[in-house]
Amino acid sequence: MGLFRRSTPSVNHWPDSKCAKVFWSQQELPPYRELLAATVDWMEPKAGERWLDLGCGGGQLSKAIWNASGGTVAEVVGLDVAEVNERAYRKLRATLHPTPDESRLHFVAADFSHGLARWPAGHFDGVVSGLAIQYAESYSESLGHWTRDAYDRALTDVARVLKPGGRFVFSVNIPNPAWGVVALHAVHGAFRTWRPDRYGLKALRLYLYGGWLKREARRGRFHYLPLPTVLERLEAAGFASAEHILSFARQAYLIRARTPAVAVQAAA
C-alpha cells in the first residue's frame, strides 16, 4: 500500500501526529527557509503587540516573532488542528531567550476552518500564517461538494480579530504548485547536512504529502488560487491594502495585507 488511500470527504491527515511531524521538518529545507526569512522581514513585530500564528505547526513563525521583538511582544498564540504541536511549543519555550511563560507564548488546538470566535474584535496587532490559510475547508452535505466558504470566512475572521491598521502576513501556494520543483531545490541542502539520508527521507515525505494536497485541491477541498483572486477575497474580507512577492522556489505568494487604519463603524 502507498502512503495514502484514495481520499474521500472524511479523510483528513492534518490532525495526525505523523503528518504534523513531517511538516515540522520542512524548516530544514532551503525553499522553506527562503520563505521563512521573507515572512520574518515583513512581520516587524513590536513591543507590547499581540500576534496570532494561524496554522502554526511546530511554531517556527511564533519563534521568529518572539526573537524579532527581542521577547518584548505581549503575546504570541499558535493555533493548529494537530494537538501534538502542544509538545513542540513546550520545547520551543525552553529554547527562547528571554524565556516566555505559557501566558505569553502558547498553543491552542483548534481548526481555523470553523472560525476564530474565541477572540474578540481587534484583539491582535498582527496575524501570520505560513502556507496554511489555503487549507480552510468546508464540505456542503446539501450540495454534495467542497466549497470555499471556510476560506472566505477565515479571511473575514482574521480581519475582525485585527486592530485597525493591523498586519496580516501570510503565504499561499500558487495554482497547481510543482512540488517536484520544491523537492529539487531542497536537494541542494543535502550537501550541507551531516545526515543526507535522513534529510532526503524528510524531503520525500513532504513531496508525498504534496501529492495528497494537490489531489484534494483539484476536488475543490483546498484552495490554490490565482493571485488576483486572493487579492479580491482579501478586499471583500475588509482589508484595505496588500503587497506581494514570490517565494518558496517560486511556488508560493507571500502577501502582506493591512486592515483600514480607522475602524469602520457599522451603519446606525
N, C-alpha and C positions, 0 to 999 in steps of 0.2 A: 504493500500500500504506500501511496505517496504521503507527503506531509499533511495534505488537506483532503477531505472528502468534498464531493460536489456540494456547493453552497445552496442553502435554502434560506428563507427568511429568518429561521430560528438560529442559524449558525452565527456565532459571534466569538471571535478569538480575543477581542480586546480585554475582557476581564481575566483571561487566563494568565497565571503566573509565568508560564513558559513564554508566551507571546511578549509580555511586559519585559522580561529579562532580555529577550532578543533585542528589543528596541533600546534597552539601556546601553547595549554595546555599540550602537551606532555612533556614539560620541567619539569612538576611536577612528572613524573613517574620515578621510580628508574632505569629501563633499559636505558632510555634516559639520565638520569643524569650520569650513568656509562659511556655511550658513549661520552657525552659532556666533562667529565673530561679527558678521554683518548685523545680526539681530541685536547683539550687545551694543554695538555702536549707535543703533537707532533708539534704544530704550531710554538712556540718560536718566536713570533713577536718581532722585534727590532725597536729602534728609527729611524724615518725617512722612514720606509718602507711603501709601498702601498699594500693593501690587497683587494681581491675580495671575497665576501661571496656569493657563487653561489647557488641559490635556498634557499635564506636566511630565508624565513618565517618571524617570528616576530623579528629576529635579535639576538638570543642568542649567536651565534658564533661571530657576529660583536661586541657584548658587551664584549665577552671573549677576543677578540683581543685587544680592547681598554684597558681593565683592566690589561691584562697580560703585556702590554707595559707601563703601568703607564700613558697612554694618550700621549705617545711620537711618535706614528706612524703618518705618514704624511696624510694618507687617508685610510678609510675603506668604501667600496662600497657594499651595499647589493642589490642583483638582484633577482627578483622573478616575476612570472607572475601575482600574485594576487595584485591588486592595493591597497587593504585595508592595506597591510603591510606598506604603507607610514605612516599611522596613528600610527602603532606600533613603527616606527622609530622616529617619533616626540616625543612620550612619552619616548622612550629609551634615547634619547639625554639628556632629563631633569634629568635623574637618574644618569648620569655618572659624575665622578669627576677625573680630571678637565672636565668641561662641553664642549664638542666639538661644534663648529659651523657646519652648514649644509655642508660646503665645505669639512670638514674633516671626517664626518660620515654621509652618506646619502644613500637614497634608489632610485633604478631605476626599474621601472615597465617594464619588458621585458621577453620574452620567450627564454631561452638559447638554446632551440631546433633549433632556427633559426640563431644561431651563435653569436659571440662576436665582430663583426666588428667595433663597436663604439670605441674600444680601440686599439691603435697601438701596434705593436710587442714590447715585453719587458717592458710593462707599469707597471706590478705588480711584487713585490717581492714574494708574496705568494697568493695562491688561496685555499680557504677552501670550503667544501661542505658537508653538513650533510644529508645523505640518500636522495639525490636529483638527482645526475647525472644519475641514473638509469632510470629516468622518461623522459629523452630526447626522443622525439617521432617523427616519420616520417612515413607518410602513402603514399604509391605509388598508385596513381589512375590507372596507366597503368598496374601494376602488380595485383592490387586489394587486397593488404595486407600490413600490417605494416612491416617496415624494421628497421635495426639497423644503418642506415645512420646517423641519428641525434646524436646517442650515440657516434659513432666514430668521427663525426665532432666536438662534444663538447670536447672530449679529445684533439683533434688536436688544437682546438681554445685555450684551456687552456694552452697547451704547447707554443703556439705562443705568448700569452699575458704575459707569464712569462719571467723574465730576465734569463740570463744564471745562472745556479745554483739555480733557484727559486724552491720553495716548493709547492707541491700540496697535501694537506691533506684532505682526503675525506673518506666517509663511503658509503657502498652499502650493501644491504641485500644479504644474502646467497640465493642460489636457493631454491625455494619453502619455504620461511620463515614461521615459525609456529607462527602466530600472537597470538594464544592461549597461547603459552609459554610466550610471552611478557606480555600479559594481566595477566597471573598467577603471574609472578614476580612483576607486578605492584600492585597486591592485598596487598602485604606487606606494601606498602606505605599508604594504607587506615588507618592503625592503628596509623599513625603518623601525621594525618591531623585532623583539628578541624571540617571539613565538609566532613565526609566519603561518604555521599550520593552524593554530587557534584563530588567528586573525582572518585567515581565508575562510574558515568554517563560519565565523560570525557574519562575514560578508555574504556567504552563500545563503544562510538562513534569512537574512534581510531580503535578499533577492527573491527567495521563495514566498515570503510574506507579501512582497511587492506584487507577485503574480495574483495572489488572492485579492489584494486591494483593487487591481485593475479589472479583474473579472467582475467584482461587485460594483465597481464604478460603471461598467458597461450596462449593468442591470438597473442603474439609477439609484443604488443604495448610497454610494459615496459620490463626491462632487468635485471632479477635476474640471473646473470651469474656465472658460476663456477670461483673460484679464478684464476686458470691458464689462463682462457680466458680473465679475466680483466687485468692480468699482460701482456698478449700477446698484447692486444689492447693498453695498455699504451706504450709498446715498439714501436709498429707501429706508434703511435702518436708522438714519438720523445723523450720520457722520457728515461733517462739513467739508473736509478736505482729505486727500490721500496722495501719497507718493509711493513709488515702487522701483525695484531693481530685480534683476535675475540673479539667482544664486543656486547652490546645491547642484553643481555641474550643469547649470542652466536648465535644471529640471524643476525649479520652483520659483515662484514670485515671493519676494519679501516686500511687505506693504506696511506703511505707517499711516494710520488714519487718526483723525482728531475729531472729538465732539465739538459742537459750537462753543466758543469761549463764554457765551452768556446763555444760561439755561433758557430753553424755550418754554414759555408758560402756556398751559392749556387754555383754550378759549373759555370765557366765562359762560 
